Amino acid sequence: MAGLAGTSIASGQVAGLRSATPRDLQNLVGDGRRRRILLRGGVVLSLDPRVGDFEKADVLIDGKTIAQVAPTISAGDAEVVDCSGTIVMPGFITTHHHHYETLGRSIIADGRLNGVWPEETYGTVVQNIWTTGRITEPGTRGSPGKVIWDLGRVPYDPEDLYISEVVACLSEMSEGVTCGTDTSQANHTPAHTDAMIKGLMDSGRRSVFDYGGGTDRSAEGFPFEAPGAMNDTTKGVGRLAKTYFSSKDQLVTLGFGGGPGPAFPGAPYTGFQLGRSFGAFLNSGTSFSGWQVPIVEAAADPRNGTDWSDVTRVHATHLQDEPLAQIGAGSSGYPNKSDSKFWEIWRDRGAHVSLANVIEMAMGHGMPAFQQALNHGILPSLSPDVDTNMTTDPFSLMRGAFCLQRALANDLAFKESNPGNLPIPQLLTSRQCIEMVTIAGAAASGLLNKVGTLTPGKEADIVILEARSINTWPMNNVPGTIVTMMNPRHVRDVFIAGKVVYWKHGLVGWNVDRVLTQVQQARDRVLARINGPAKVGKIPKYNNSFADPYRPNFLESCCFKGQNKASPEYVLRP
Ligand SMILES: [Zn+2]
């Protein structure tokens, strides 16, 4: 595929995705001069106990930062934004999301992580077909495995990744998510990586680019550079650090998906060491090698250090070492004791977790580990993970956490449901759920010094939620309104580093229609490649929606045709 590795990506501006700033916003957006904006008269949740929360207050933005939060602030030369009837709070922050999968939105909505192949699963449809362009025999996923279908290339070109990233960011900005982590498992060539980073940077959202894996097709002539090597700035993480992340004072920062084991097979240093040597935050736990090392062993390895406040583990399911741990009981009893070595290490070293709670519930990762985290004094952050199965909407994440934890606790409160008399886990509050997608999100992104609370001196990442709305008013409890009542339609305005990026329910400076056209065209290009001639075999046709040629099953269940046999047929009664 000539040109694949060399495709250069035009910026959003050049590609015609941007639009002019509306006239009424000129004063807010400014022309590069330092601007002051006064958010006047909203309910203010600073989420910083030293600042406090207010039934009514003003927030002054000065350039990039929050200058003041107080009951009344004189406007002076500031542009005044009327925030009466709104909640003014820190922007939402999620901590694990594969942006490149935006093209495959809800493609396997009914699908699970793994299953009996060739059931349509994340492993087969998303990772094999859409990501690597290669299917191996059942049970041999990954290498070496017996290849039964192979395109000879990955289905995505860099330009497809670029638009995917832009849409992922704009979409989340419209939902009030001012910062997200892009877990980039599409680093197939340096050009693919560059396109993803460019998409993040062009979007104007705050992001952690979590440098993860890709499909090594160097045998077919495509250059492959991941993960890079210590002291080497010509490839992999070292190249990225030098090219894009020499400054920390920018919206996009560097993460690295390496673990506490060898950075790559045979490496004399660990993934933690490699990432840290280039100033990267250590996320994911789902990329590269290095997470296969038992956590107790990894913690005993002096090369990994003892301060793990720069480490976030994604999907902390099934990390307990005794069977009852997930609901928090533990043989020693809730709430102070647990036998889980993983969680003790995580607590003692100040590390973070990212629970993709709604995805984990839907796709079979295991029970989201809220109780385990809370038992160890860790406030988990939340993440949407994959658009192939679920929304990125932060209200869904908060509500999912709130209801799941209560379902577990409330069920155990019934004697019939709890013959073993397990201790009943604590309920989550609305406020705790809000803290998970703000403070905990910032901490699990290595950015709590910059964002996560409305604290003077921090950068002004702010969401303004419309509470005076037909389906939320009158407002009687502020955290409850956010977690149990609201959805993305209540997001009115969004600021990132003091800049308005979403205003009166619309993205600022983007031609959304063109963006949507381009993302659909990218989806169609990728699909055409998948359905095109393969180097080896063809996509197998089975009794489910693996059609030939393969395309998403548009109107029926994507994944369960005759596979859900546990329950009797039900009768529709129209
Ligand atoms: Zn993931």
Residues whose N, C-alpha, C, O or C-beta is under 5 A from the ligand:
A	BS01	ZN	D385
